[in-house]
Amino acid sequence: MDTEAHPEVSKDILQILWSVSISTHPGLETQWAKARAYSFEAMAQFEVSHTEQTIQDFKKRNLELLSCESNITVLNAMEELLVKIITHEHLTRRRLVKEKRVAGSKIKKMLDVFPQVIFSSEKKSDARDLPGAALLCLSFRCENPGAV
């Protein structure tokens, strides 16, 4: 179902599916297990962001259901929904970035240090022995960034 085209209808459907998936009927566990499993499978077809908006404390309540559930059929059906939730969290979580890194800074450092390591060894090799390494002795760093 297109949740953006029919937001109210999809909200109602999600609430119905959620109420079926959390329902318990003593004495009728085997009959309701299939209904609950199908409701979890149907909920997995919706976008996680829409489900979170529709159902209050969705992640917390879903975790409580997962920890309390004993029926293997329902647990297997919950798996697809949980994988979708985890994937959504991984893609949308905010990551802590302390400082912005300058692209290529490690490469520039390597280009500065590499010739010193090659030509400062015990064996005093010169540019004739390692002509390729001699190219790295040139400074590729622009000292005046404004000038071209």
Helices and strands as residue ranges (DSSP letters): H 7-22, H 29-43, H 48-54, H 58-68, H 72-92, H 105-119, H 131-135
